[in-house]
């Protein structure tokens, strides 16, 4: 197989499109980031301008990254967050807001606000479809983000199987369910085509580069992170915080997800939390400019308040869209740096909580995603868990994973297991002895404050 041939992975994220060009060894030879606006029309709503973020963003990223007509780009694949949905016209142009995960318009009608011992009700995508079809009843189609992007790139309205399965009950595992779609005001023909990831489905317009079916962003991150052994924990630090512990045998824990491991033969237990970059960026806007280097180091380890970081409800393990943030123990002696440290700790406490609920022996923590470049966040996770954190060498892990899937589609790779060879560690962040004790005490307070949500 050619190690010189390159592929491109494009990741549509919550606040930007990230794209990389990678060679056969997983070395990133070029990268680009195209920001887009995250719209919050109301406290329980989260959306994109789907034309800007899902259509134009990938096209711009590809244009700035490389011209497949003039370079040895063999294939392109797209990864995205889930769930998402917009209405499109006959030319594939979005004509309604791009609804995103956790948006209140996806809440199952009649479901109670807080169900701490249950997984979130299946049907978020179905409710997205119900709302969108009512807003745009004459739409040509109702597509998630990857279908919009793939159609813009190659005229193929296609999504991967995992994204389709997340749309249950609209998708029954083999096909779009006509009755379920009709119940939401649509037809099965208005939904996108579904294929397995890593399959070539066409060519990028005007080029010989194949369009490969990508996958959910978390799966793409996973395959190139190198956290595949039982007991290894993958912490994805993006706008959403995602924690997966690899386990040898599947088992169920109330409030957590258990899903197959992409490498096969194992499972993962954990889930997604709102205590990621959306929360941390909000704290930065709240307390003012990001502090100069070293300012957080001057915070007294014993003098930090405690956040519950739920500014837009919480997913794992509470699955309660109505809960809200709390800051406990704040007084006149605290400054902006103390509040920021508390926010980073809150994210670390969520990581620790999900790990402990999973009750699996932990051998290693690996952090991936764009947030890994925020050193105070990585330090807080290490201090909160009391464990070293291995930081991934590539911040654009979802885009890199998509680039590997593109190699499979191009016939340059044959097994997804080989993506583990692309994993690289940039640095190890050690917990600090002076912080682990006081941080542990605050973690216990965090659990006390969270207790009512587990009752």
N, C-alpha and C positions, 0 to 999 in steps of 0.2 A: 504494500500500500504506500501511497505517496505521503511522506511526512512534510513536504514543502507546500502541498496544496492547502489553501486556507478556507475556512468557513466563517460565517458571520452569525452571531447570536444577538437577537434584539429582545430586550426585556421591557415591557410596558409596566411601569411601577405606579405607585400612588402619586408621586410628585414629579416624576420625570421618566423619559425613555432612556435607558442605557443600552449601548451596543458595543460589541467587541468583535475584532477580527482575531482568530486564533489559528495557530499552525497545528500540525499533527501531534506535537508534544504538549499541547495545551498552553503554550506561551502566547500571551496577548501581545499582538504586534501593533494594534491600534485600538483606540477606545474613544467614545464620544458620549456626551450626556445632553439631552434636549429637555429642558424643564417644561412643565406644563402646570396649569392652575388646578388646584384642588378646591372645589366649590363646596361650601357648607351653607346651604340656604336656610337651614334650621338645625337645632341642636341634634336632632336624630336623623339628619340627612347628610349624605356624602355622595358627591357626583363629579364627573368630568364633563367638559365639553368633548364629547366623543370624537368629533371631527378633528379637533386639535390634538388630543392625546392618543387616540387609537388609530387614526388614519394618517394625519399629517406628521405626527411625531416619528413613527417608524420610517416613513418616506424620507424625511429630513435626515434622520440618523444614517440611513443607508447612503444617502447622497454625500454626506460629510465624511463618512467612514471610508468608503471605497466605491469606485465605479466598477460593478461586476463586468461591465462590457470591456473594460481595459485592464483587468487584473485576473489573477488565477483564483477567483472566488468560485468554489465549486457548489456551494449551497448556502441557503439562508433559512433560519428557523426563528420563530417568535415564541417567547414565554410571556405569560400575563398573570395578574392576580385573579382570584375568583371569590365570589361570583361577580359578574358584571352583565349589563344588558343595555341595548339601545335599539330603537327602531331605525330602519334604513329605507331609502327609496330604491328605485329600480337600478340606479347607478352605484349602489353600495354606499351612498353618502348618509351619515347619521342625521336623523331629523328629530331626535328627542334627547333629553339628557342621558348621559352614560351613568347609569346607576351602579354603585359600588357596594361591596361587602359591608354588612352592618347597617345599611340605609334602612330607615324605618318603613319605607315603602315596600320592603321585602318581608316585613313581619307577618307571620301567618295569622290570618284573621281569627279572632277568638282565642288566641294563645295567651296565657297569663304572662305578665311581665317577667316575673322571676321564677325560674325552675332550676334551682341550684344543683339538684341531683340528676338532672337530665341533660342529654346533649341538646343543642339547639334544634328546634323543630325543622325537619327536612321540609323544603318547599320555599326557601328564600328566592331562588330563581323563578319559581312559578309565580310568586307574588310580584316580583319584578315584571314578569311578562303580563300579568293581569293589569298592573298599573300602566305599563307602557302601551299595551294594546288599546286601553281605554283612551289614552292621550293621542295615539296615532293609529286609529283603526284601519286606515287605508294604506298602511306601510307595506312595502314589498317583502320585508323580512324583519325578524327580530333576532339580533345577533349579539353574542358576547364579544368582548374586546378582541380575542384572537381572530375571529371571523372577519371583523372589520379590517384588521391589519393585513391578514392574508389576502383578502380581496383587493386591497389597495396595492399590495406588492405584486400580485400575480393573477388577479381575477378569479381567485378560488376562495369561496366562502366556506372555510373548513375549520373545524376545531378538533382538539385531541379528545380521546376517549375519557380521560380523567375529568376534564372540564365538563363533558356531557354528563357523566355519572353524577357530578356534583349538582346537576340540575334535576335530580330525582324529585318528584315523580314524572316530570316532563319526559325524561329519557329513562327507559326501563332496563337499560343494560345492553340492549341489542338495537334499539331503534327509538325514534321519537314516538311517544304514545299519543295517538290522535285524540283520544278522549280527554286526556289530561291537558293537552294543548287547547282543545276546544273549550274546556272549562275556564280557561284563562283568556279566551277571546281570540285565539290564533289557530292556525292549522299547522300540521306537521311539515308541510311543504315550505312554510315560512321560516323554519328553523334551519341552521346551517348543517352542512355535511359533517359527518363524524368519521375520523380515521385514527389508527394507532399512531402514537408518537414515533418519530424517526422514519416516517414513510414519505417518499417523494410524491407530491401531488400536482406538480406543474413546474413552471419556470418563472423566475422573476422577470417581469415585463421587459422585453428588449434585450435579454441576456440569455446565456446558456446555463446560468446558475440555477440549480434546482430549488424550488420552494419545498422545504421539509416541514412536516407537522411537528410543532414544538410541544410544550407541556406547561402545566401549572408552574408558576415561578418557584414555589417551595420544592417541587420535585426536581426541577433543573438545578437548584442550589444543592440539593442533597447528593446528586450523583457525582458532583465534582468536589465535595467537601471532605471526603475521606473519613466520615464518621459512621462506618459500616459495621463495626464489631459490636457484639452484645455488650451493653454497658456504656457505649459511647453516646454522648448527648450532643445534638446539633442545636445551636441557638442561632436563629436567623434574625439579624438585627436590621430591620428595615422600618418602614412606616408602621408596619405590624410586627410585633414580636412573636416569633414562633419557636416552640421548644419541642424537640422530638428526641426521645430516648430509644435507642435500638434495643429490642428484646428478642430472645431466641424463640419464644412461643407467644402467640397472641393470647391476650386476656383483656377483660373489660374492667374499667375503673369508673365509677360514677363521675361525670363531669369531664372526662378526658376522651379523646379520640384514640382508637386503635386502628391503624391502617397497615396494609402490606408495605414492606420495605422495597424500594425500587430495585435493589440488587437481587431480590428474590430469596426465599428460604427463611426470612426473618420478618419481624413486624416492628412498628414504631408506635410509641404511646406518648401522648402529649396533646398539643394543640396550639391555637393562635390566641394572642392577647392584644388588647389595645394599649398596653404599656410600652409601646415602641416609640419610633421616631415622631409619630403624630403628637404623642403626649410630651415628649422631650422638647420638640420644637415649639409647642405651645408654651411650655414653661419659659423657654428663652424669650419669647415675645412678651410674656407676662412680667418678667423681672428685669428686662433690659438687655443691653448688648452682652454678647458672649464674653466671659472674663478672659483676661490676658493669661498666657501660659503661667502656670504655677499658682494662680489665685486659689484654685480649689485645694491645692496642697497645704495651704495655710489654715484650712478649716480644722477646728478642734474635733478629733474623732468622737469625743463624748458629747458634742453639742450640735447635734443634727436633728431636725424634726423628722416626722414620719409621714409620708404620703400614702394615701390610697389613690392610685393613678387613673381613676376611671372617669375621665372627662366626657366620654361618650358611651358609657356603659362598659360592660366587660364580657368578653367571650369566654375562653377557658379560664377557670373551671366553673364560673358562675352562670354564664349564658343568660345574662340579665341586662337588657338594653336600658333599663331604667335607673340602675345604680349610678352614683356620681362621685366625683373626687372629694377627698377629705385631706386636710393637712393637720396633723396633730402635734401638739407640743411647741408651737411657734411662739416666740416671745421677742421682746425688744432687743435682745442680744444677738439675734440672728440677722445675717446680711444676705445679699443675693447669692453669694457663693454657697452658703449653708443650704439655702433653698434648692439650688441646683444640685448639690451633692445629694440631698434628700430625694430629688427626682430620679437621679441615676440609680440610687439605692432601691427605689421603688421598683424599677424595672428588674434589678437584680433579685429582689425579693420574689417577684412573680416567677422568674426563672427557677429559683430554689423551690418555691411552692409547687410548681408543676412537676418538677423532678421528684420531690418527696411524695406527692400524691401517686405518682407512677410506681413507687416502691420497688424500683429496680436498682441493683448494685451499680454504682457509677464508677467507670474506670477513667473517663476523660471527657472534658468539655471542649467542643470546637465551636467557635463563633465565626459566622459568615455574614455577608451582606454589607451594604454601604455604611451602616452604623459602626462597623468595626474600625473605621478610621477616626472615631471619636474616642480618644484614649480614656477620658474619665468614665465613659460608659463601660468600657471593657474592664477598667479597674474596679468599678462598683460591682460588676457581676462576679469577679474573682473574690472580692471581699465578702459579698453577700453569701456566696456558696461555700466559701472557704477552700476553693479548689483553683488550681491553675487553669487559665483559659488559653487554648491554642487558637490564635487569630489567623484566619485564612489569608493566603497570599494574594488573592484577587477579590477586590471589593464587589465586582460585578458578577457574582457567582451565578445568578440566574441566567444572565446573558451568556456566560461561559458554558453552562450546562446546555443551553439551547444550541450553541455552536457545536457541541459534541453530538447532539442529536442530528444536526445538519450533516455531520460526517457520516453517520449511519445511512442517512438517506442518499448520500452521494456514493455509497459503496466503499468508503474509506475506512470504516470500522464495522465490526460485526456483532459486538456484544456491548451492552450498556455497562456491564461490570468493568470493562476496561477504562471507563471514565474515572475510576478511582486513581488511575495513574496520573491524572491531571491535578490531583489535590496537592496543595503546597501550604506550608505554614510560614507566615511572615515573622511572628514573634510569639513568645509565651508571656502572658501577664500573670504574675504571681500574687496571691493574696498577701496583704501586709499585716504582720503580727499586731501592730498597734491599732489596726482598724477592725480586725475580725471579731474581737470580743465585744466592743461597743456596737458593731453592726449586727452581731448575733442578738444582742438585747433588743435592738430596734426591730429585728425580724420577728421576735416574739410579740412585740407590740403590734406589728403589722398583722399578724395572725389574729390577735385579739380584736382589732378593729374590723377585720374581715369576717369574724366569727358569725355574725348574724346572717351573712350571705350563704353560710353552709348549713344553717339550721333547717 
